């Protein structure tokens, strides 16, 4: 099984063209190591605890109310979300101008949802690119059951026009468009994340006098019944996404495997 060391939080505090882009990150601890208590960093992401027969799973607490858990012996690449969550029933605006209910958007398909912003130099474009690559190689009957949703945490800069142009970089050759959503203001973006047990994004000043957004860098996978049961930290591969999506569409969710 592929390594689970992956970026969980990104300050995205530098310009994408800067060699320091992507600083200010923390990583998933490996099995048996304690998660960071201050959200800053893990001292040595390659250092594991001594072997133990009781060490049968990996977990990381990503907020006060959510933990991601992956048994070492199961058939999914993603982490199990504990507790399962539903998207709140709040109205956001789609990039094409249509107002939609976030809960409705996360029901009726296998929906990969992430929070981010279009000025992000690494996590957000990387995630969308991996999603697109995964979908591009799926059989049409599988890809048609999958939806990708991107919710902006930076409505101040992410206008509908900006979202439209940005998301088109990733879905232009796919069977289905990605769904880019804009909250009316920072307060609504904050509220949406809290209701899904996601640590809300925060503004981080940059040396240039602008700001970046420190935000959760994992995707939640909602099942057709509207419950998020799996999560994928940044750094997972298209093959890992494809493996889970094929299994889920063909066989359904089975937490026992």
Protein Blocks (a to p, Z undefined) as FASTA:
>chain_A
ZZfbdcfbdfklacfkbmkgoiaiacdddehiacdfklpacfblmbccdddfklmbccdd
fbfkbccdddfbdcbfbdcddddddddddddddfkopacdfklmmgoiacddddddfklc
klmmmmmmmmmmmmmmpcfklmmmpccddddfblmlmcfklmmmmmmmmmmmgfbdcddd
ddfblklmmmmmmmnopacddddddfkopacdddddbdddddfkopafbdcdehiafklm
mmmmmmmmmnopafkZZ
